[in-house]
């Protein structure tokens, strides 16, 4: 077995493909869940309903938090 350094240029997605990916959801009639760390373009953000999972705050994660065991009877 040998190790080969990744070819980052070959693995990189062109920015226009990413832009079109996000814009394609603006015409999508249903709901979609996109797990991504990149922020969509401003025009997409203005038109789409986006829920950001931040790790804290109003929506900390995809699944609701479990109730605290201290609150159980």
C-alpha positions as YAML, in Angstrom:
chain: A
units: angstrom
residues:
- id: 1
  name: UNK
  ca: [0.00, 0.00, 0.00]
- id: 2
  name: UNK
  ca: [1.26, 3.47, -0.83]
- id: 3
  name: UNK
  ca: [0.02, 6.97, -0.06]
- id: 4
  name: UNK
  ca: [-0.65, 9.47, -2.82]
- id: 5
  name: UNK
  ca: [-1.16, 13.18, -2.13]
- id: 6
  name: UNK
  ca: [-4.61, 14.31, -3.31]
- id: 7
  name: UNK
  ca: [-4.83, 16.22, -6.55]
- id: 8
  name: UNK
  ca: [-6.75, 19.25, -5.27]
- id: 9
  name: UNK
  ca: [-7.15, 20.86, -8.68]
- id: 10
  name: UNK
  ca: [-8.84, 17.76, -10.10]
- id: 11
  name: UNK
  ca: [-11.15, 17.43, -7.07]
- id: 12
  name: UNK
  ca: [-12.20, 21.09, -6.88]
- id: 13
  name: UNK
  ca: [-15.71, 21.92, -8.08]
- id: 14
  name: UNK
  ca: [-15.86, 25.06, -10.22]
- id: 15
  name: UNK
  ca: [-17.67, 27.96, -8.49]
- id: 16
  name: UNK
  ca: [-20.27, 28.26, -11.26]
- id: 17
  name: UNK
  ca: [-21.39, 24.65, -10.63]
- id: 18
  name: UNK
  ca: [-21.93, 25.45, -6.96]
- id: 19
  name: UNK
  ca: [-23.85, 28.63, -7.84]
- id: 20
  name: UNK
  ca: [-26.12, 26.74, -10.25]
- id: 21
  name: UNK
  ca: [-26.65, 24.02, -7.63]
- id: 22
  name: UNK
  ca: [-28.08, 26.51, -5.14]
- id: 23
  name: UNK
  ca: [-30.09, 28.39, -7.78]
- id: 24
  name: UNK
  ca: [-31.66, 25.14, -9.01]
- id: 25
  name: UNK
  ca: [-33.44, 24.81, -5.67]
- id: 26
  name: UNK
  ca: [-35.24, 28.13, -6.17]
- id: 27
  name: UNK
  ca: [-37.46, 26.42, -8.78]
- id: 28
  name: UNK
  ca: [-37.76, 23.16, -6.81]
- id: 29
  name: UNK
  ca: [-41.37, 22.80, -5.59]
- id: 30
  name: UNK
  ca: [-40.59, 20.63, -2.59]
- id: 31
  name: UNK
  ca: [-38.35, 20.67, 0.44]
- id: 32
  name: UNK
  ca: [-34.67, 19.80, 0.27]
- id: 33
  name: UNK
  ca: [-32.03, 19.38, 2.93]
- id: 34
  name: UNK
  ca: [-28.55, 20.44, 1.88]
- id: 35
  name: UNK
  ca: [-25.69, 19.67, 4.23]
- id: 36
  name: UNK
  ca: [-22.98, 22.10, 3.27]
- id: 37
  name: UNK
  ca: [-20.60, 24.54, 4.90]
- id: 38
  name: UNK
  ca: [-20.66, 27.05, 2.05]
- id: 39
  name: UNK
  ca: [-23.01, 30.02, 2.08]
- id: 40
  name: UNK
  ca: [-25.28, 30.43, -0.95]
- id: 41
  name: UNK
  ca: [-25.03, 33.61, -3.00]
- id: 42
  name: UNK
  ca: [-26.88, 36.71, -1.71]
- id: 43
  name: UNK
  ca: [-29.58, 36.54, -4.42]
- id: 44
  name: UNK
  ca: [-30.35, 32.94, -3.42]
- id: 45
  name: UNK
  ca: [-30.45, 33.88, 0.27]
- id: 46
  name: UNK
  ca: [-32.97, 36.65, -0.51]
- id: 47
  name: UNK
  ca: [-35.36, 34.28, -2.32]
- id: 48
  name: UNK
  ca: [-35.05, 31.03, -0.39]
- id: 49
  name: UNK
  ca: [-36.21, 29.95, 3.05]
- id: 50
  name: UNK
  ca: [-32.99, 28.74, 4.64]
- id: 51
  name: UNK
  ca: [-32.65, 27.24, 8.11]
- id: 52
  name: UNK
  ca: [-29.10, 27.31, 9.44]
- id: 53
  name: UNK
  ca: [-28.06, 24.85, 12.11]
- id: 54
  name: UNK
  ca: [-25.54, 26.71, 14.21]
- id: 55
  name: UNK
  ca: [-24.76, 24.42, 17.13]
- id: 56
  name: UNK
  ca: [-26.52, 26.83, 19.49]
- id: 57
  name: UNK
  ca: [-29.35, 29.35, 19.49]
- id: 58
  name: UNK
  ca: [-32.84, 28.87, 18.10]
- id: 59
  name: UNK
  ca: [-31.97, 25.90, 15.86]
- id: 60
  name: UNK
  ca: [-28.89, 24.11, 17.22]
- id: 61
  name: UNK
  ca: [-29.24, 20.96, 15.13]
- id: 62
  name: UNK
  ca: [-31.23, 19.02, 12.58]
- id: 63
  name: UNK
  ca: [-33.02, 16.96, 15.23]
- id: 64
  name: UNK
  ca: [-34.72, 18.65, 18.19]
- id: 65
  name: UNK
  ca: [-32.77, 18.50, 21.44]
- id: 66
  name: UNK
  ca: [-33.78, 15.78, 23.87]
- id: 67
  name: UNK
  ca: [-35.63, 16.96, 26.93]
- id: 68
  name: UNK
  ca: [-33.42, 17.29, 29.97]
- id: 69
  name: UNK
  ca: [-33.63, 14.32, 32.33]
- id: 70
  name: UNK
  ca: [-33.86, 16.81, 35.21]
- id: 71
  name: UNK
  ca: [-37.32, 17.90, 33.96]
- id: 72
  name: UNK
  ca: [-38.76, 14.37, 33.93]
- id: 73
  name: UNK
  ca: [-40.98, 13.10, 36.76]
...
